[in-house]
Amino acid sequence: MGRSFEGTKNCQLPDGDKIEVLLYSRKTDLLLGQLTLLNTIIINKSLFERYSKTVQNYVLFHEYGHKKIHPLFSILLVLLLIPALLSLLAIVPTVLLLAHSILTSNLQQISALTFLLAGELIAIGLFMSACWLNELLAEFYAFKKLGLENVKQAWAEIKQKHLKQNFLSELFGKILIRLTHPPHWLTLKTYASVSKTKKA
């Protein structure tokens, strides 16, 4: 599942912008592109080997859209990531301890663990909200540059050609994607609402 980096590639977008990306190879193509904390776009090599030009442009526009977002937003994501990760690691033990406290009628522990669980859920929720907003803004940029129908076409192709891994890898990957990316139906609904508001 590890990444193997294989140099850089200069890409020209349909609108004339030129970007340099760092290529890597990986057994899974669950993520075809990503913007790192160092503001570098890294691209799964399979994007250029297995997918159409429409998908390539979509992924590049999406990641370039992330670069257009204010850098302070990336700092906010990092600050929210740390408590969210700690909460994800602690949430199962907290639930188990809370269940034991309820069964033993330990009211003091129930109160403390309920408060702790609420804090963990809030930390995860805040991180998810920030990630989803970040992804929505990048998708809106791709919509603007590539067109809504082309993006839908790219989504369909990515879903069709996705290289599936073993069950646990797929499950973990899908959970990670959902924690950090909103579902497509919500993206489309939000975009429609924003577009309607701008026209009003």
Backbone as CSV, one residue per row, in Angstrom:
resi,resn,N_x,N_y,N_z,CA_x,CA_y,CA_z,C_x,C_y,C_z
1,MET,0.824,-1.213,0.000,0.000,0.000,0.000,0.859,1.264,0.000
2,GLY,2.229,1.100,0.129,3.078,2.261,0.199,3.232,2.953,-1.138
3,ARG,3.612,4.217,-1.064,3.809,5.000,-2.276,5.250,4.884,-2.746
4,SER,5.427,4.922,-4.061,6.743,4.956,-4.666,6.768,6.143,-5.622
5,PHE,7.521,7.173,-5.283,7.538,8.383,-6.096,8.434,8.201,-7.318
6,GLU,7.984,8.759,-8.441,8.647,8.503,-9.723,8.900,9.770,-10.525
7,GLY,9.242,10.860,-9.881,9.597,12.077,-10.592,8.425,13.020,-10.794
8,THR,8.662,14.041,-11.595,7.657,15.075,-11.812,7.138,15.047,-13.255
9,LYS,6.009,15.721,-13.455,5.419,15.819,-14.784,4.821,17.212,-14.936
10,ASN,5.085,17.856,-16.055,4.499,19.158,-16.347,3.179,18.958,-17.092
11,CYS,2.124,19.539,-16.567,0.796,19.379,-17.161,0.237,20.741,-17.556
12,GLN,-0.425,20.774,-18.706,-1.098,21.996,-19.141,-2.594,21.766,-19.101
13,LEU,-3.292,22.635,-18.378,-4.732,22.530,-18.255,-5.419,23.168,-19.461
14,PRO,-6.670,22.786,-19.733,-7.386,23.340,-20.890,-7.491,24.858,-20.904
15,ASP,-7.449,25.488,-19.720,-7.559,26.957,-19.681,-6.205,27.652,-19.871
16,GLY,-5.156,26.851,-20.098,-3.831,27.420,-20.366,-2.887,27.401,-19.182
17,ASP,-3.405,27.213,-17.972,-2.543,27.156,-16.793,-1.620,25.933,-16.864
18,LYS,-0.384,26.120,-16.440,0.576,25.023,-16.411,0.923,24.696,-14.963
19,ILE,0.930,23.433,-14.626,1.266,23.020,-13.266,2.241,21.845,-13.309
20,GLU,3.095,21.789,-12.307,4.025,20.669,-12.167,3.521,19.766,-11.049
21,VAL,3.428,18.479,-11.329,2.932,17.540,-10.326,3.999,16.487,-10.047
22,LEU,3.915,15.910,-8.867,4.812,14.828,-8.468,4.077,13.509,-8.654
23,LEU,4.660,12.614,-9.431,4.014,11.339,-9.729,4.395,10.276,-8.709
24,TYR,3.440,9.407,-8.388,3.735,8.255,-7.540,2.934,7.063,-8.038
25,SER,3.411,5.881,-7.703,2.674,4.665,-8.053,2.224,3.986,-6.772
26,ARG,1.059,3.367,-6.855,0.475,2.693,-5.696,-0.478,1.624,-6.187
27,LYS,-0.658,0.571,-5.391,-1.500,-0.545,-5.820,-2.966,-0.138,-5.956
28,THR,-3.375,0.830,-5.184,-4.767,1.278,-5.242,-4.858,2.659,-5.892
29,ASP,-5.987,2.915,-6.556,-6.201,4.241,-7.132,-7.418,4.902,-6.490
30,LEU,-7.636,4.575,-5.195,-8.757,5.164,-4.474,-8.630,6.686,-4.463
31,LEU,-7.386,7.164,-4.349,-7.102,8.597,-4.479,-6.198,8.789,-5.687
32,LEU,-6.686,9.517,-6.678,-5.895,9.745,-7.890,-5.008,10.976,-7.764
33,GLY,-5.350,11.856,-6.859,-4.550,13.056,-6.665,-4.705,13.601,-5.261
34,GLN,-3.752,14.414,-4.858,-3.799,14.969,-3.510,-2.903,16.193,-3.437
35,LEU,-3.320,17.174,-2.642,-2.476,18.331,-2.369,-1.848,18.133,-0.993
36,THR,-0.521,18.117,-0.927,0.160,17.882,0.333,0.203,19.152,1.187
37,LEU,0.616,18.994,2.428,0.736,20.144,3.330,1.817,21.112,2.859
38,LEU,2.719,20.633,1.982,3.764,21.492,1.422,3.289,22.201,0.157
39,ASN,1.958,22.104,-0.108,1.337,22.765,-1.267,1.812,22.184,-2.599
40,THR,2.181,20.888,-2.571,2.612,20.179,-3.773,1.507,19.224,-4.210
41,ILE,1.194,19.231,-5.496,0.191,18.306,-6.018,0.870,16.987,-6.359
42,ILE,0.405,15.906,-5.755,0.923,14.578,-6.087,-0.183,13.812,-6.802
43,ILE,0.196,13.103,-7.861,-0.759,12.423,-8.717,-0.394,10.943,-8.848
44,ASN,-1.391,10.083,-8.673,-1.211,8.657,-8.902,-0.927,8.431,-10.387
45,LYS,0.164,7.743,-10.690,0.580,7.551,-12.079,-0.495,6.888,-12.930
46,SER,-1.357,6.095,-12.295,-2.406,5.395,-13.040,-3.398,6.364,-13.682
47,LEU,-3.453,7.613,-13.190,-4.339,8.610,-13.792,-4.012,8.803,-15.271
48,PHE,-2.717,8.838,-15.591,-2.295,9.060,-16.976,-2.198,7.763,-17.782
49,GLU,-2.279,6.634,-17.090,-2.147,5.345,-17.775,-3.492,4.676,-18.066
50,ARG,-4.488,4.926,-17.216,-5.731,4.171,-17.323,-6.974,5.024,-17.568
51,TYR,-6.853,6.331,-17.420,-8.046,7.173,-17.474,-8.011,8.149,-18.651
52,SER,-9.205,8.571,-19.052,-9.358,9.467,-20.203,-8.845,10.871,-19.875
53,LYS,-8.740,11.681,-20.920,-8.298,13.065,-20.747,-9.287,13.846,-19.891
54,THR,-10.562,13.498,-19.980,-11.572,14.184,-19.164,-11.307,13.970,-17.681
55,VAL,-11.000,12.723,-17.303,-10.702,12.413,-15.902,-9.402,13.093,-15.481
56,GLN,-8.416,13.062,-16.352,-7.138,13.715,-16.035,-7.344,15.200,-15.753
57,ASN,-8.102,15.868,-16.632,-8.351,17.302,-16.433,-9.145,17.556,-15.158
58,TYR,-10.111,16.676,-14.878,-10.916,16.839,-13.662,-10.043,16.766,-12.418
59,VAL,-9.209,15.728,-12.335,-8.356,15.549,-11.152,-7.385,16.720,-11.009
60,LEU,-6.793,17.137,-12.127,-5.842,18.255,-12.075,-6.525,19.559,-11.672
61,PHE,-7.708,19.823,-12.232,-8.451,21.028,-11.849,-8.851,20.974,-10.373
62,HIS,-9.281,19.796,-9.922,-9.694,19.644,-8.522,-8.524,19.956,-7.584
63,GLU,-7.373,19.352,-7.847,-6.216,19.570,-6.975,-5.702,21.006,-7.087
64,TYR,-5.748,21.561,-8.300,-5.349,22.953,-8.482,-6.314,23.880,-7.741
65,GLY,-7.588,23.453,-7.679,-8.583,24.200,-6.911,-8.223,24.274,-5.441
66,HIS,-7.662,23.180,-4.911,-7.205,23.191,-3.517,-6.117,24.254,-3.321
67,LYS,-5.224,24.383,-4.314,-4.138,25.366,-4.196,-4.663,26.794,-4.190
68,LYS,-5.822,26.994,-4.793,-6.412,28.335,-4.872,-7.032,28.765,-3.537
69,ILE,-7.302,27.778,-2.670,-7.894,28.086,-1.367,-6.829,28.723,-0.473
70,HIS,-7.239,29.647,0.372,-6.299,30.360,1.237,-5.480,29.378,2.077
71,PRO,-4.142,29.565,2.166,-3.284,28.647,2.924,-3.650,28.505,4.397
72,LEU,-4.306,29.511,4.961,-4.724,29.419,6.365,-5.715,28.274,6.574
73,PHE,-6.445,27.935,5.495,-7.407,26.833,5.588,-6.674,25.512,5.821
74,SER,-5.506,25.349,5.184,-4.701,24.132,5.382,-4.213,24.041,6.813
75,ILE,-3.838,25.184,7.391,-3.387,25.203,8.790,-4.543,24.806,9.702
76,LEU,-5.749,25.317,9.383,-6.929,24.959,10.170,-7.191,23.459,10.125
77,LEU,-7.031,22.851,8.948,-7.249,21.411,8.810,-6.270,20.613,9.667
78,VAL,-5.012,21.043,9.681,-3.998,20.358,10.491,-4.326,20.475,11.977
79,LEU,-4.737,21.669,12.398,-5.086,21.878,13.813,-6.275,21.020,14.231
80,LEU,-7.231,20.832,13.308,-8.399,20.008,13.619,-8.100,18.518,13.492
81,LEU,-7.080,18.182,12.679,-6.752,16.775,12.438,-6.266,16.068,13.698
82,ILE,-5.432,16.752,14.478,-4.819,16.113,15.650,-5.874,15.656,16.664
83,PRO,-6.771,16.537,17.135,-7.792,16.063,18.069,-8.750,15.055,17.438
84,ALA,-8.983,15.179,16.110,-9.881,14.228,15.432,-9.276,12.829,15.418
85,LEU,-7.971,12.735,15.138,-7.305,11.425,15.134,-7.306,10.806,16.529
86,LEU,-7.017,11.620,17.530,-7.027,11.124,18.909,-8.430,10.645,19.294
87,SER,-9.439,11.372,18.839,-10.821,11.001,19.143,-11.217,9.707,18.441
88,LEU,-10.774,9.534,17.191,-11.071,8.296,16.460,-10.458,7.086,17.153
89,LEU,-9.240,7.271,17.673,-8.567,6.181,18.373,-9.238,5.870,19.711
90,ALA,-9.804,6.900,20.341,-10.350,6.739,21.688,-11.838,6.408,21.711
91,ILE,-12.541,6.580,20.592,-14.001,6.506,20.639,-14.523,5.109,20.965
92,VAL,-13.877,4.073,20.417,-14.336,2.703,20.704,-14.130,2.345,22.175
93,PRO,-12.924,2.565,22.749,-12.766,2.310,24.188,-13.735,3.116,25.044
94,THR,-13.989,4.356,24.641,-14.918,5.201,25.406,-16.324,4.610,25.408
95,VAL,-16.781,4.153,24.235,-18.116,3.547,24.133,-18.199,2.272,24.971
96,LEU,-17.145,1.461,24.924,-17.129,0.204,25.699,-17.152,0.487,27.203
97,LEU,-16.364,1.463,27.623,-16.349,1.829,29.041,-17.692,2.413,29.473
98,LEU,-18.306,3.194,28.580,-19.610,3.784,28.889,-20.667,2.685,29.027
99,ALA,-20.612,1.695,28.137,-21.561,0.585,28.212,-21.390,-0.181,29.516
100,HIS,-20.126,-0.398,29.913,-19.861,-1.091,31.180,-20.369,-0.278,32.366
101,SER,-20.191,1.032,32.313,-20.649,1.902,33.401,-22.164,1.894,33.516
102,ILE,-22.841,1.833,32.371,-24.314,1.783,32.384,-24.789,0.466,32.993
103,LEU,-24.116,-0.632,32.618,-24.497,-1.951,33.139,-24.262,-2.056,34.645
104,THR,-23.227,-1.378,35.128,-22.910,-1.421,36.562,-23.527,-0.247,37.330
105,SER,-24.275,0.597,36.597,-24.975,1.745,37.210,-24.041,2.692,37.948
106,ASN,-22.855,2.903,37.384,-21.898,3.835,37.963,-22.176,5.230,37.400
107,LEU,-22.997,5.987,38.112,-23.470,7.273,37.605,-22.352,8.283,37.384
108,GLN,-21.357,8.266,38.268,-20.249,9.216,38.130,-19.454,8.945,36.854
109,GLN,-19.175,7.670,36.586,-18.453,7.310,35.360,-19.299,7.577,34.123
110,ILE,-20.598,7.320,34.226,-21.500,7.559,33.084,-21.457,9.025,32.674
111,SER,-21.509,9.911,33.648,-21.483,11.356,33.366,-20.162,11.764,32.719
112,ALA,-19.056,11.282,33.301,-17.734,11.655,32.784,-17.516,11.108,31.374
113,LEU,-17.896,9.848,31.148,-17.679,9.224,29.841,-18.615,9.791,28.773
114,THR,-19.826,10.159,29.173,-20.751,10.793,28.222,-20.203,12.133,27.763
115,PHE,-19.654,12.889,28.700,-19.038,14.171,28.373,-17.833,13.972,27.446
116,LEU,-17.016,12.945,27.743,-15.843,12.646,26.921,-16.254,12.222,25.507
117,LEU,-17.265,11.369,25.431,-17.750,10.897,24.130,-18.292,12.056,23.290
118,ALA,-19.004,12.956,23.937,-19.537,14.124,23.229,-18.397,14.975,22.666
119,GLY,-17.348,15.142,23.456,-16.188,15.906,22.992,-15.504,15.242,21.805
120,GLU,-15.397,13.922,21.863,-14.779,13.184,20.754,-15.605,13.318,19.474
121,LEU,-16.910,13.218,19.599,-17.789,13.342,18.431,-17.732,14.753,17.845
122,ILE,-17.641,15.752,18.714,-17.534,17.141,18.249,-16.219,17.344,17.496
123,ALA,-15.115,16.792,18.031,-13.806,16.930,17.382,-13.817,16.286,16.002
124,ILE,-14.397,15.091,15.898,-14.498,14.400,14.611,-15.404,15.175,13.659
125,GLY,-16.523,15.672,14.194,-17.473,16.431,13.374,-16.879,17.715,12.813
126,LEU,-16.104,18.426,13.638,-15.467,19.666,13.175,-14.450,19.385,12.069
127,PHE,-13.676,18.314,12.246,-12.686,17.954,11.226,-13.372,17.553,9.925
128,MET,-14.424,16.743,10.039,-15.175,16.334,8.847,-15.765,17.542,8.121
129,SER,-16.325,18.470,8.886,-16.941,19.663,8.286,-15.919,20.496,7.530
130,ALA,-14.729,20.659,8.133,-13.670,21.440,7.481,-13.186,20.734,6.212
131,CYS,-13.019,19.415,6.295,-12.586,18.634,5.127,-13.626,18.703,4.015
132,TRP,-14.882,18.527,4.368,-15.947,18.559,3.365,-16.020,19.924,2.681
133,LEU,-15.878,20.988,3.467,-15.892,22.333,2.880,-14.714,22.501,1.927
134,ASN,-13.552,22.018,2.338,-12.351,22.092,1.509,-12.569,21.357,0.180
135,GLU,-13.166,20.179,0.248,-13.414,19.391,-0.967,-14.500,20.024,-1.836
136,LEU,-15.517,20.586,-1.204,-16.577,21.253,-1.966,-16.024,22.419,-2.778
137,LEU,-15.155,23.207,-2.168,-14.578,24.352,-2.862,-13.720,23.905,-4.048
138,ALA,-12.982,22.808,-3.862,-12.159,22.284,-4.958,-13.036,21.732,-6.081
139,GLU,-14.139,21.067,-5.721,-15.064,20.558,-6.731,-15.734,21.699,-7.493
140,PHE,-16.110,22.745,-6.788,-16.736,23.904,-7.440,-15.778,24.526,-8.459
141,TYR,-14.498,24.533,-8.125,-13.499,25.058,-9.061,-13.447,24.185,-10.316
142,ALA,-13.497,22.864,-10.114,-13.500,21.940,-11.261,-14.764,22.110,-12.093
143,PHE,-15.910,22.296,-11.425,-17.167,22.542,-12.152,-17.034,23.774,-13.043
144,LYS,-16.472,24.823,-12.460,-16.339,26.100,-13.174,-15.436,25.972,-14.393
145,LYS,-14.331,25.241,-14.229,-13.334,25.158,-15.291,-13.651,24.091,-16.343
146,LEU,-14.233,22.976,-15.899,-14.436,21.841,-16.805,-15.879,21.672,-17.247
147,GLY,-16.805,22.191,-16.437,-18.220,22.017,-16.751,-18.811,20.879,-15.948
148,LEU,-20.035,21.063,-15.482,-20.683,20.093,-14.596,-20.826,18.719,-15.243
149,GLU,-21.258,18.673,-16.499,-21.475,17.388,-17.166,-20.168,16.616,-17.359
150,ASN,-19.089,17.318,-17.666,-17.788,16.655,-17.809,-17.309,16.076,-16.482
151,VAL,-17.573,16.800,-15.389,-17.191,16.297,-14.061,-18.002,15.046,-13.718
152,LYS,-19.308,15.064,-14.018,-20.141,13.882,-13.788,-19.625,12.688,-14.589
153,GLN,-19.211,12.950,-15.820,-18.656,11.902,-16.673,-17.368,11.338,-16.060
154,ALA,-16.552,12.232,-15.509,-15.303,11.815,-14.859,-15.595,10.963,-13.629
155,TRP,-16.570,11.376,-12.817,-16.960,10.593,-11.641,-17.349,9.170,-12.039
156,ALA,-18.162,9.070,-13.086,-18.649,7.758,-13.534,-17.501,6.872,-14.008
157,GLU,-16.564,7.458,-14.734,-15.429,6.681,-15.239,-14.526,6.216,-14.100
158,ILE,-14.292,7.097,-13.137,-13.460,6.725,-11.983,-14.092,5.561,-11.225
159,LYS,-15.405,5.619,-11.031,-16.112,4.542,-10.336,-16.020,3.225,-11.108
160,GLN,-16.127,3.308,-12.420,-16.111,2.116,-13.267,-14.729,1.463,-13.314
161,LYS,-13.670,2.287,-13.382,-12.323,1.755,-13.586,-11.537,1.558,-12.289
162,HIS,-12.132,1.907,-11.160,-11.426,1.806,-9.878,-10.867,0.409,-9.647
163,LEU,-9.582,0.331,-9.284,-8.930,-0.951,-9.000,-9.247,-1.369,-7.567
164,LYS,-10.045,-2.400,-7.416,-10.443,-2.833,-6.082,-9.352,-3.670,-5.415
165,GLN,-9.221,-3.477,-4.094,-8.257,-4.227,-3.298,-9.013,-5.247,-2.448
166,ASN,-8.335,-5.806,-1.455,-9.013,-6.760,-0.578,-10.080,-6.046,0.259
167,PHE,-10.951,-6.819,0.867,-12.126,-6.276,1.554,-11.757,-5.243,2.609
168,LEU,-10.778,-5.558,3.469,-10.433,-4.648,4.560,-9.838,-3.336,4.032
169,SER,-8.996,-3.437,2.995,-8.406,-2.235,2.405,-9.489,-1.353,1.788
170,GLU,-10.431,-1.985,1.095,-11.530,-1.245,0.481,-12.389,-0.573,1.540
171,LEU,-12.698,-1.320,2.608,-13.538,-0.788,3.682,-12.866,0.393,4.359
172,PHE,-11.588,0.228,4.708,-10.847,1.304,5.364,-10.766,2.527,4.449
173,GLY,-10.500,2.279,3.163,-10.394,3.376,2.200,-11.690,4.138,2.049
174,LYS,-12.803,3.406,1.993,-14.102,4.061,1.834,-14.484,4.864,3.071
175,ILE,-14.140,4.345,4.256,-14.409,5.089,5.492,-13.587,6.382,5.510
176,LEU,-12.320,6.265,5.121,-11.441,7.440,5.089,-11.948,8.480,4.093
177,ILE,-12.364,8.004,2.916,-12.894,8.914,1.901,-14.149,9.626,2.401
178,ARG,-15.042,8.889,3.055,-16.275,9.511,3.528,-16.013,10.503,4.648
179,LEU,-15.026,10.230,5.496,-14.698,11.174,6.565,-14.174,12.491,6.013
180,THR,-13.499,12.433,4.861,-12.841,13.623,4.328,-13.492,14.197,3.068
181,HIS,-14.397,13.432,2.436,-15.033,13.888,1.195,-16.555,13.738,1.285
182,PRO,-17.294,14.767,0.920,-18.763,14.645,0.915,-19.214,13.744,-0.234
183,PRO,-20.375,13.087,-0.105,-20.894,12.285,-1.222,-21.236,13.177,-2.413
184,HIS,-21.215,12.594,-3.603,-21.451,13.379,-4.816,-22.827,14.047,-4.828
185,TRP,-23.828,13.346,-4.308,-25.178,13.920,-4.333,-25.235,15.204,-3.498
186,LEU,-24.506,15.216,-2.390,-24.483,16.418,-1.542,-23.696,17.541,-2.228
187,THR,-22.618,17.174,-2.914,-21.834,18.159,-3.661,-22.700,18.838,-4.718
188,LEU,-23.460,18.039,-5.467,-24.324,18.584,-6.520,-25.434,19.457,-5.942
189,LYS,-26.017,18.992,-4.834,-27.103,19.752,-4.204,-26.592,21.078,-3.658
190,THR,-25.422,21.057,-3.045,-24.834,22.287,-2.506,-24.482,23.248,-3.630
191,TYR,-23.923,22.705,-4.711,-23.555,23.544,-5.859,-24.789,24.195,-6.481
192,ALA,-25.873,23.424,-6.587,-27.109,23.959,-7.153,-27.646,25.084,-6.265
193,SER,-27.582,24.886,-4.934,-28.073,25.913,-4.006,-27.240,27.184,-4.075
194,VAL,-25.910,27.009,-4.160,-25.008,28.158,-4.245,-25.236,28.914,-5.552
195,SER,-25.375,28.168,-6.643,-25.600,28.781,-7.959,-26.922,29.560,-7.986
196,LYS,-27.946,28.985,-7.357,-29.256,29.639,-7.316,-29.178,30.935,-6.495
197,THR,-28.414,30.894,-5.393,-28.261,32.069,-4.548,-27.544,33.203,-5.285
198,LYS,-26.508,32.821,-6.081,-25.754,33.825,-6.824,-26.606,34.504,-7.891
199,LYS,-27.534,33.739,-8.490,-28.379,34.278,-9.542,-29.481,35.185,-8.997
200,ALA,-29.851,34.934,-7.717,-30.952,35.698,-7.110,-30.565,37.152,-6.867
